[in-house]
Amino acid sequence: MTSETNPPYRQLEDVVGCKWSVSVLQAIAAGVSRPGALERHIQGISTKVLSQRLRKLTGYGLLSKQVYAEVPPRTEYALTPNGQKLILIISQIRSLDEEISKAE
């Protein structure tokens, strides 16, 4: 997905700069793995936006997608190793934000 018009940092900026992407990553890190459960867990997200974010995060290599051949089909998402690294960074940013807020 990387090209001269879409350098790697732009991908990270697209993820971190989007409240929905961060919310999806955090929910999956907390163990919410199925689309319907994610939609119920993430306050205010629409089905369309959730689908777009899951597709984009999977395309960026931050999530893996497992589809089970069942009736009805079951889909589950999990963090990839890079997704886990990003969650750690997001947690550090959140901690720093809290420290800064307390200091004000």
C-alpha positions in Angstrom: 0.0 0.0 0.0 3.0 2.3 0.2 3.8 4.5 -2.8 5.3 7.9 -3.4 1.9 9.5 -3.1 1.1 7.6 0.1 4.3 7.3 2.2 4.3 5.1 5.3 3.9 8.0 7.7 0.7 9.1 6.0 -0.8 5.7 6.8 0.1 6.1 10.5 -1.3 9.6 10.4 -4.5 8.3 8.9 -4.8 5.8 11.8 -3.7 7.9 14.7 -5.5 11.0 13.5 -8.9 9.2 13.3 -10.8 8.7 16.5 -12.6 5.7 15.0 -9.4 3.9 14.1 -8.0 4.4 17.6 -11.3 3.3 19.1 -11.4 0.1 17.0 -7.8 -0.8 17.8 -8.4 -0.2 21.5 -11.6 -2.3 21.5 -9.9 -5.2 19.7 -7.0 -4.9 22.2 -9.6 -5.2 25.0 -10.8 -8.5 23.5 -13.8 -7.3 21.4 -13.2 -9.2 18.1 -16.4 -9.5 16.1 -17.9 -6.7 14.0 -21.3 -6.7 15.7 -19.7 -6.6 19.1 -17.4 -3.8 18.0 -20.3 -1.8 16.8 -22.1 -2.2 20.2 -18.9 -1.5 22.1 -17.8 1.7 20.3 -20.4 4.4 21.1 -21.5 6.3 18.1 -19.8 4.4 15.3 -21.9 3.4 12.3 -21.8 0.1 10.5 -20.4 1.8 7.4 -17.6 3.6 9.2 -16.7 0.5 11.2 -16.5 -1.5 8.0 -14.3 1.1 6.4 -12.0 1.3 9.4 -11.7 -2.5 9.7 -10.8 -2.7 6.0 -8.3 0.1 6.2 -6.6 -1.2 9.4 -6.4 -4.7 7.9 -4.9 -3.2 4.7 -2.3 -1.3 6.8 -1.3 -4.6 8.5 -2.5 -3.6 11.9 -5.3 -6.1 12.1 -5.7 -9.7 10.9 -9.0 -11.0 9.7 -10.2 -14.6 10.3 -13.4 -15.7 8.5 -14.9 -19.0 9.7 -16.9 -21.1 7.2 -20.0 -21.4 9.3 -23.7 -20.7 8.8 -24.0 -17.8 9.4 -20.4 -16.8 8.6 -18.4 -15.6 11.6 -15.6 -13.0 11.2 -13.1 -12.1 13.9 -10.3 -9.5 14.0 -7.1 -9.5 16.0 -4.1 -7.2 16.4 -1.1 -8.1 14.4 2.4 -7.6 16.0 2.5 -4.1 14.5 -1.0 -3.4 15.8 0.1 -4.4 19.3 3.1 -2.1 19.0 0.8 0.8 18.0 -1.5 0.1 20.9 1.5 0.4 23.3 2.3 3.8 21.7 -1.3 5.0 21.9 -1.3 4.0 25.6 1.9 6.0 26.2 0.4 9.0 24.4 -2.8 8.7 26.6 -0.7 8.5 29.8 1.3 11.6 28.7 -2.0 13.5 28.0 -3.2 12.6 31.5 0.0 13.8 33.1 -0.1 17.1 31.1 -3.8 17.6 32.1 -2.9 17.1 35.8 -0.1 19.6 35.6 -2.3 22.4 34.2 
